[in-house]
Amino acid sequence: MTRVWEWNRPVTVREVLEDLQKERSIAYTTVMTVLDNLHQKGWVRREAEGRAYRYEAVSTRAAYAAALMNEAWSASDNPAAALVAFFGMMSPEQRQALRDAVRMVQVDEPAEDAEQQSEEAGPAEEERTVAEEREAEAAPEAAGEAGSAEGDEPGASATGKGR
């Protein structure tokens, strides 16, 4: 898929094969099988060209990554905590990209929706940063981990495992 996304055009098995062979030895039938599997799974569409096919990505790499993130986030029993944990794993560059993306989405929102959200949030909420959100979420969790829960055996750790 990486080659198909990078080239952003319909590709043949032979083109992918020749590019992959610059890095390692690989058989034509292996590349053909992988592209056929991607077609069967709906990741690529193909069009016959003579005796071969040209394969093209159904969606962009960004759309695929977004779908993976949405799937993982949706599977969480606490989406807010999952987001806070995810933000905590981000590099400064990734956090800046997130801020930029949020600004782009906010530009697309109608002005009255943004005003309504600002009025509902109030001035104190507007000033809260991602770091403050993370600290606020982490504080109760850290307090809960520091003490032992009611009914814990002496010497039990926060993970519930004994000595």
LINCORTA-V445549 format. One line per field, one symbol per residue. phi: phi as a letter, one per 40 degrees, with the letter a starting at -180 (. if undefined). A space follows every 50 residues. Layout:
# LINCORTA-V445549
phi=???
This chain:
# LINCORTA-V445549
phi=.dcccccfacbbdcccdcccccbacacdcccccccccccccgcbbbbcbg cbbbbbccbccccccccccccccccccbdccccccccccccdccccccdc ccccccccccdccccccccccgccccccccccccccccdccccccccccd gccdgccccgccd
